[in-house]
Amino acid sequence: MVAVRRLLPLVAAALLVAGCGSAVTENRLRLGYLGNLTHVTPIIGVANGFFAKALGSTPLSTQVFNAGPAEMTALLGGQLDAAYVGPSSALNGYVRSHGQALKIVAGATVGGAELVVRPTISSVDDLRGKTVATPQLGNTQDVALRYWLNQHGLHATTDDGGGDVSIRPQDNATTLDQFRAGKIDGAWLPEPWASRLVVSAQAKMLVDERDLWPDGRFASADLVVSTTFLRGHPDIVRRLIDGELAADDWISANAAKARSTVNTELRQITGATLTDAEITRAWGEQEVAADPLAATVGVQADHAVTVGLMSATDLRGFVDVGQLNEELVARGRPGVDDAGLGAKQ
């Protein structure tokens, strides 16, 4: 398990402020999420009013990010109260704040990430000397790529894009453009970006990340909440979780409508409309799930240690699924496990 050694532009001052947090005085919720299909839960939760209904009189404001590290900077700096984010980015925020700033309180998405490459690339060995993109240094897909390369004997530096494989962290839309222009050779991406490269830019899938995990299940997005906000407004957090569960139920029961709604929302966020083929392929690569899959989060932490982005530390206290389990039991569903990452005894 882990503590961050070096990673992306997390503002030092923001981290110091967020270490213990300031008093929560406003009865509102500021929520962040990404403009990716892997964030279908908050996209639908906001667009279809599930969060607003659950929150009642509590005002909700939202902010959309390209990748998790920047989102965690906002949460650590006090601009967000809660965020849907990849596990690696959440780990960065937790460890950099010495375990004080945030907690995972629910899951969101399982799966939905792939390494897609040029058709001429058929194996990991073919990547030697090539350039591969990720959404941002230290984000969940960036760590996954670096670990996978490491397991196959290939090294990539974090400082200058050097090594056996050059990794280029950048905006997902830029990755699509550069792949089409022949400036990069592949990318490890969340959905729908992986499917966009496959369907519309003639990339092929080299690695489906689900194949690297037991039972094909790993957390690609979880819900984290500021520790200060959780302590000050546990009722609001519980209602947010209630809204998530309602959104997930609707998504599962109305796949076609959900795809259409998400496509409309992503067009507003990114300025581009997914084709039917793109969103259909992407939709099949993932599933919504309230379980944060805490055991896989711990493994992802170990991966970050292996590639030199984090150093080992105690993660007990990182996950708090108490309110989620209460909501699940109230619906007649089984609770979820914190995999030993709950509160220290």
Buried (B, 14 or more C-beta within 10 A) or exposed (E): BBBBEEBBEBEEEBBEBBBEBEEBEEEBBBBBBBBBBBBBBBBBBBBBBBBBEBBEEBEBEBEBBBBBBBBBBBBBBBEBBBBBBBBBBBBBBBBBBEBBBBBBBBBBBBBBBBBBBBEEBEEBEBBEEBBBBBBBBBBBBBBBBBBBBBEBEBEBBBEEBEBBBBBBBBEBBBBBBBBBEEEBBBBBBBBBBBBBBBBBBEBBBBBBBBEBBEEEBBBBBBBBBBBBBBEBBEEBBBBBBBBBBBBBBBBEEBEEEBBEBBBEBBEEBBEBEBBEEBBBBBBEBBBBBBBBBBBBBBBBBEBBBBBBBBBEBEBBBBBBBBBBBEBBEEEEEEBBBBBEBBEEE
